[in-house]
Amino acid sequence: MIIKELKITNASGESIEFGRHFRLYEDINLSGLKADVSYSESANDGSSYQRTRLDVRDINVPFFINRTVEGNEWIEERRQEAYRVLNPKKNPMRLDFTTKSGESYFLNAELTASPDFPTGFENSNYRWQKSLLQFTCSDPYLYEKDETLVQIATWIPAFEFALEIPTDGIEMGYRSPSLIANVFNGGQEDSGMIIKFKANGTLSTPSLVNVNTYEEFKLNMDLVGGDIVEVSTYKGKKYAYLTRNNIKISVFGKVDLDSKFLQLETGDNLFRYDAKSGVDNLEVSMYFANKFVGV
């Protein structure tokens, strides 16, 4: 894999793009993610497999400052820019990159040292000042930059131009009758997702069921028109927020005790939405980023 574009953004929102002034001089190796495989002793020969846990990912980003652009004062400004933006105290950082084939991904990482600017003619001369960034990714996965969005029960436009309005009016749109949608996870690993329940009118106890596993996520609450409940099922990042009249509050306590924070297996996942009452007033959407162990 050859990285064509790279942008590193710190926790303060400051970023450096690699292209003109800052340039990569070697590709970044994103393969060979290590795994910790656990076994237990067996009464028979060998051992019994227990589980596999992916290890953290270590990444080196070798780059240089292009000295052929400006003079020494400008070079020193770029060094100070690198120290300011690429400061380990501003972790975590997000690395957005595009491959030569045009695919875009990102990963979250922690810088383990400030930029290293080595001396010696091979590292610092009239053409370049080399440097090295060392990252550790506590979250080892790579994520597709463009999220996948799947909507169930939404409104579909029912008119087209040139528009003629008859005397008895015109139907501007109609509600999709489907209560079931397939969510395709095109990544290399199971994933959580964001679920949005949108109320177009009064309804009670909205829920979402995995048709394949019969696992269900349910909220024990009533919604009124305009309400939006956003739920995260990502491991370590679970939440449930209600937005009503532009005020956002946590409704995590309204999650049914038997609920499962639904996950997306790789491949096809069938989901059906429901409500105790007012189901015709409910719209549901799900979005997520495909994640990969290597690209």
C-alpha positions in Angstrom: 0.0 0.0 0.0 1.3 3.5 -0.9 0.0 6.5 1.0 -0.7 9.4 -1.3 -2.0 11.9 1.2 -1.7 12.2 5.0 -3.1 14.6 7.5 -2.5 14.5 11.3 -4.8 16.3 13.6 -4.2 16.7 17.3 -6.8 16.8 20.2 -6.9 20.6 20.0 -7.9 20.5 16.3 -4.6 21.7 14.9 -3.3 19.7 12.0 -0.4 19.2 9.6 -0.8 18.0 6.0 2.0 16.2 4.3 2.5 17.2 0.7 4.4 20.3 -0.1 6.4 21.5 3.0 6.2 18.3 5.1 6.7 15.2 3.0 6.9 11.4 3.6 10.1 9.8 2.5 9.1 6.2 3.2 5.7 4.5 3.1 3.9 3.7 6.4 3.7 0.0 7.2 0.1 -0.8 8.3 0.4 -4.6 8.0 1.4 -7.3 10.4 -0.8 -6.4 13.4 0.2 -8.6 16.2 -2.2 -10.7 18.3 -2.1 -12.2 21.7 -3.4 -15.8 21.5 -4.3 -17.4 24.8 -4.2 -21.1 25.6 -4.9 -23.3 28.6 -3.3 -26.6 29.5 -5.1 -29.6 28.3 -5.3 -33.1 29.7 -4.3 -34.3 26.3 -1.3 -33.4 24.2 -1.0 -29.7 23.4 -3.2 -27.0 24.7 -6.8 -25.7 24.4 -7.4 -22.5 22.6 -9.1 -19.8 24.7 -9.2 -16.5 22.9 -7.4 -14.0 20.6 -6.8 -10.3 21.5 -5.3 -7.9 19.0 -2.3 -6.0 20.3 -1.7 -2.3 20.1 -0.4 -1.1 16.8 2.9 0.8 16.6 3.4 3.1 13.7 6.4 5.1 12.5 5.9 8.1 10.2 9.2 9.1 8.6 9.0 12.6 7.0 11.2 15.5 6.0 10.9 19.3 5.8 11.5 20.4 2.2 14.5 22.8 2.4 14.4 23.7 -1.3 11.2 25.9 -0.8 12.5 28.7 1.5 15.4 29.9 3.6 16.7 28.9 7.1 14.3 31.2 9.0 11.3 29.5 7.2 12.7 26.0 8.0 12.9 27.0 11.7 9.3 28.1 11.6 8.3 24.7 10.2 10.2 22.9 13.0 8.4 25.0 15.6 5.1 24.2 13.9 5.9 20.5 14.0 6.7 20.7 17.7 3.5 22.7 18.5 1.1 20.5 16.6 2.8 17.1 17.0 3.0 17.5 20.8 2.4 14.3 22.8 0.5 16.3 25.4 -2.1 16.9 22.7 -3.0 13.2 22.3 -5.0 11.4 21.0 -4.4 12.3 17.4 -6.2 11.3 14.2 -4.3 10.2 11.1 -6.4 10.6 7.9 -4.8 9.1 4.8 -5.6 8.3 1.2 -4.0 5.5 -0.7 -2.6 5.7 -4.2 -5.7 3.7 -5.4 -7.9 6.5 -3.9 -9.3 4.8 -0.8 -9.6 6.9 2.3 -9.1 5.7 5.9 -8.3 7.0 9.4 -6.9 5.7 12.6 -6.6 7.1 16.1 -3.2 7.1 17.7 -1.1 8.4 20.6 2.2 10.1 19.8 4.9 8.6 22.1 7.6 11.2 21.6 7.9 14.7 20.1 9.4 15.0 16.6 12.9 13.8 16.3 15.2 15.9 14.1 18.5 14.1 13.7 21.7 15.8 12.6 24.3 14.7 10.1 24.5 15.5 6.4 22.4 12.4 5.5 19.6 13.8 7.7 20.0 17.6 7.5 21.3 19.3 4.4 20.4 21.9 1.7 17.6 19.7 0.4 15.9 18.3 3.5 15.6 18.0 7.3 14.5 14.5 8.1 12.3 13.7 11.1 10.5 10.7 12.6 7.1 10.4 14.4 6.4 7.4 16.6 2.8 6.5 17.4 1.1 3.7 19.4 -2.6 3.0 18.5 -4.4 1.8 21.6 -7.3 1.2 19.2 -5.5 -1.0 16.6 -8.2 -0.8 13.9 -8.2 1.2 10.7 -11.5 2.9 9.8 -13.0 3.7 6.4 -13.3 7.5 6.3 -16.8 7.6 4.7 -19.5 6.2 7.0 -22.2 3.8 5.8 -25.7 5.1 6.3 -28.8 2.8 6.3 -32.3 4.3 6.8 -35.4 2.4 7.6 -38.9 3.9 7.1 -38.1 7.2 5.6 -40.0 9.6 3.4 -39.5 9.3 -0.4 -40.1 12.2 -2.7 -43.1 11.7 -5.0 -42.8 14.5 -7.5 -40.5 15.5 -10.3 -40.0 18.5 -12.5 -41.6 20.0 -14.6 -44.1 20.2 -11.7 -47.9 20.5 -12.4 -50.2 20.8 -9.4 -53.8 19.5 -10.0 -56.8 21.2 -8.3 -57.1 18.4 -5.7 -53.4 18.9 -4.6 -50.3 16.7 -5.0 -48.7 14.1 -2.9 -45.2 15.5 -2.1 -43.9 12.2 -0.8 -44.8 8.9 0.7 -43.5 6.8 3.6 -41.5 3.7 2.8 -43.5 0.7 4.0 -40.5 -1.5 4.9 -39.9 -2.3 8.6 -36.8 -4.3 7.8 -33.4 -3.3 6.3 -30.2 -5.1 5.6 -27.0 -3.4 7.0 -23.9 -4.7 5.2 -20.7 -4.5 7.1 -18.0 -4.5 4.5 -15.1 -4.4 6.9 -12.9 -7.1 8.3 -14.2 -7.1 11.8 -17.5 -6.8 13.7 -18.5 -3.3 14.6 -20.7 -1.2 16.8 -22.8 1.6 15.3 -24.8 4.7 15.9 -28.6 4.2 15.9 -31.0 7.2 15.5 -34.7 7.0 16.4 -36.6 9.9 15.0 -40.2 10.7 16.0 -42.5 12.3 13.5 -45.3 12.2 16.0 -46.1 10.6 19.3 -44.9 7.1 19.9 -43.9 4.8 22.8 -41.1 2.3 23.5 -39.1 2.3 20.2 -37.0 -0.7 19.6 -34.6 -2.3 17.0 -34.3 -6.1 16.6 -31.6 -8.1 14.9 -33.7 -10.5 12.8 -30.9 -13.1 12.7 -30.0 -13.3 16.4 -33.3 -12.0 17.9 -31.2 -9.6 20.1 -33.2 -6.4 20.8 -32.4 -2.8 21.8 -35.3 -1.1 23.4 -36.0 2.3 25.1 -38.7 2.4 27.8 -39.9 6.0 27.1 -42.4 8.0 25.1 -41.3 10.3 22.2 -43.1 13.3 20.7 -42.8 14.8 17.2 -39.3 16.2 16.6 -37.6 14.0 19.2 -34.3 12.3 18.1 -32.6 9.7 20.3 -29.0 8.8 19.3 -27.6 5.6 20.6 -24.0 4.4 20.4 -23.3 0.7 20.6 -19.5 1.0 20.2 -17.7 -0.9 22.9 -16.3 1.4 25.4 -18.3 4.3 24.0 -21.9 3.4 24.7 -24.4 6.2 25.3 -28.1 7.2 24.6 -29.0 10.9 24.2 -32.4 12.5 23.6 -32.5 15.8 21.7 -35.8 17.7 22.3 -36.4 21.4 21.5 -32.6 21.7 20.9 -31.8 20.5 24.4 -29.7 17.3 24.7 -30.0 15.0 27.7 -28.8 11.5 28.6 -31.5 8.8 28.5 -29.2 5.9 29.3 -31.4 5.1 32.3 -34.3 4.5 29.9 -32.5 1.6 28.1 -34.4 -1.6 28.9 -32.5 -3.9 31.2 -32.8 -6.8 28.8 -31.5 -4.7 25.9 -28.4 -5.6 23.9 -26.2 -2.9 22.4 -26.4 -4.4 18.9 -23.3 -5.2 17.0 -22.8 -5.6 13.2 -21.2 -8.9 12.1 -19.2 -8.8 8.9 -21.4 -9.2 5.9 -25.2 -9.0 6.0 -27.2 -7.9 9.1 -31.0 -7.8 9.1 -32.8 -5.3 11.4 -36.4 -4.7 12.1 -37.7 -1.7 14.1 -40.9 -1.5 16.2 -42.7 0.5 18.9 -45.3 -0.3 21.5 -47.6 2.4 19.9 -47.2 4.9 17.1 -44.9 2.8 15.0 -45.9 4.7 11.9 -44.4 7.9 13.4 -41.0 6.2 13.8 -38.0 6.5 11.5 -34.8 4.6 12.2 -31.3 5.1 10.7 -28.0 3.4 11.4 -24.5 4.5 10.5 -21.0 3.2 11.1 -17.5 3.1 9.6 -16.1 -0.2 8.3 -13.0 -1.2 10.2 -10.0 -3.2 9.1 -7.0 -4.9 10.7 -4.9 -4.0 7.6 -5.1 -2.3 4.2 
